[in-house]
Amino acid sequence: MTIVNSSMLVLARESRGKTQQEIVAMVPNLNQGNYSKMEKGLLNVPDETMLNIAKCLDYPVSFFYKKGVHTPISSFYYRKRVSMPKKSLSLLEAKLDVIRLCVDELLDSVEVPEFKIPHFEITDNFTATEVAIRLREFLKIPKGPIKNLIRILEAAGIIVYFVNLNIEKFDGITLMTDMGQPIIFINASLPNDRKKFTIAHELIHLVSHIPFSPLDSIRDVEAEANEGAAEFLMPYLECRNDLQGLRYSQLSIMKSYWGVSKAMVLFRAKEIKAISPGKCTNLYIELSRNGERKKENGYVDLEEPTLFNLVIHTYENELGYALEDILEVLSLSPADYFEYFSQSKHKVQVRIKQVIEFNPNKSNNTMKKNQHVVPNNGSWAVKGEGNSKKTVVTGTQSEAIEIARNIAKNQGSELFIHNRKGQIRERNTYGDDPYPPKG
């Protein structure tokens, strides 16, 4: 008998920002004592209870039988997030763990560039500044500002992923999947200059901290990462003349040229002693006086990540996976899939159909599959027409209809709703009706 993975119960709950009490309140015939034991692996989950939990958390039942994530988050990340509310931290980590699971599943059939950047251990004799110099050499970055940082890292086998989560005090984090794939997660809401610095900051963690964890608790790894990121983005030998005797009127020019924030320019100028600490403080005050400490004027260009979008594109186009096929592989609901992989063609198609008029002389049936809501041994299921497997099993017909409707809308296909006897009781068309009314 297949046993529910208790760690996936916890992961699913935390990814929805729910407490055990909230789950118990929504699931019939479940008390908190038993549910607590289920999450600890001390009590098996009955099939009906599992179905109700899956419905409550909007995950396919198959999600709870996956292996889970075994590669831990490095301990130093917890120290730097000590001020983040525990519930926000649990939600963030759970969402990122779901993405890590998906990345390993998808990379099982698609290859990305191999991660080959060497590790550099920071010691008393080898500083974070020297790490940054070696990194630029290894990545063959030419002198001057880095114009295409994300492309460089993606070519080196690092996935950069912009996270759309409204969580304060989160800039970025670097995680390894169980298969060894590094992912730099960045808060999508950050301005580009801060994203760029955070990516460089996380790169130092990736090559100089994560491989050597656990680290001595007295080390200031954040200061080391800041030092390395500053040298990586603004090499001392190349920026010292620009920053010598820096004036406020020059900050906009420096921001535009180096592609970093004005605050970063000031930080760098102070660190390399191009300006005195007193002068730096005065310039920070002037920034505040002009309302630029929280939101700076000026724009920094930064390209969007593309590597993982190419992986999704390969599945959806080159490998011929329909939406329900990918949902089955990943054990995700359509809503989660579109949240985590927003560049999916299935999501983009919805927007395109709002602005493109139907051309009756052009075939428009590629990759469309009619969706059926069918009875399934006391529960309900969504099944793509012609598929041997069900896309998802739900506890109620209304939930199955909602999922099937989303898939049909995304594919521009038809939805057939069956009754308990298997007879079609309702049909809805979300694409071009193959049998339009006459007249």
C-alpha positions, 0 to 999 in steps of 0.5 A: 500500500502506498503511504502518504508522505507526511512531509508533503502534508506540511509542505502543502499546508504551509504553501497555502499559509494555513495552520493545523487548526484551519485545516482541521476546521475545513476537513470533516471528521478530523481532529487536531490530535490526529492531524498532528500525528499525520504530519509527523508520520505517526498516523496513516491518512485514510483515503477519504481524509486525504481526498478532503485535505487535497481539496481543502489545499487545492492540490492533486492527491498525487502531490502528497505521495511525492518524495519531497525536498531533502536538500536543506536551506543553509543555516546562515539564511535563517540568521539573516531572516530572524526579523521575518514573521514565522508565518511569512517565512514558512510560506516563502520556504514552502513555495520555494520548495514546491518550485524546487520539486518542479524544477527537478521533475522538469529537468529530468527530460530537458537539459540546461547548461551544466553548473561549472563555476568553481567554489571559492572559500573565503579565508583571512588570506582570500577575501570576498573581493578576491572571489569577485575578481576570480568570478569575473575572470572565470565568467569572461566578463569584460571590463566595465559595467555588467550589461547582461548579468542574468544571461551570463549566469544562465549560460553558466547553469544558474536558474534565476527566478523572479518570485511574485510573493508579497512578503516584506523583508525578502530580497532573495535566496539561493537554493540547491535542488536535490539534483544539484541545480542552483536557483537564485530566487529574487523578489520580483517587486524589487526595483531593477537596481536592487534586483541586480545587486541581490543577484550578485550578492546571492552569487557570492553565497552560492560559490563561497558560503553554501558549499562550505556550510555550516559556517562559523556563527561569528562570521558576518556572511552578509557583509562578505556577500555585500563586499563581493557583490560590490567588487563584482558589479563595480571593480575597484580598478575600474571605478575608483577614478569615477568615484573620487571626490563624488558629488551629488550631481554625479549620482544619476550619471554613475547609476546609469553607467554602472547599472546600480543604485545611487545608494550602492554608488555611495556604499562603494565610494565609501568602501574604496575610500574615494570619499570620506565617511562624513561626505558619504553621510552628507550625500545620504542625507541629501538623498533623503531630502530629495525623497530618494532613500526609499525610491530612487529616480533613474532607471537601471536596465535588467533583462528578464530570466529566460532559462526556465521559460525555455524549459517550459517552452520545450515541454509545451512545444517541442515535447508536445505536452498538453496542459493536463500532461504537465499538471500530472507530471508536476502534481499541481493545480492549474492555478499553481502552474500558472502562478509558478510558470507565468510564461506558459503558452496556455496562460498567454493564449487566454490573453491573445484570444481577447484581441485576435479575431477568429479567422474561419479559413484558418485551422485553430484546433492545435493541441486542443482537447475537450475536457470532461467532468466525470464521476469517479467512484464516489468522487469526481474527476477531470479528464482530457478527451482521449486521455487514458489518465485523469488530470485530477480527482476532486471531492466535489463536482463543482471543484472539478467543473472549475478546474476543467473550465480553466483548462478548457478556457486556456485551450479554447476547447469544450467542456462536457459535464456528466451526471452520476450515471455518466450522461452528459448534462451540460456542454460549454464552448470556450473556443470556436464552436464547431457547431454554431447555431444557424441563421 
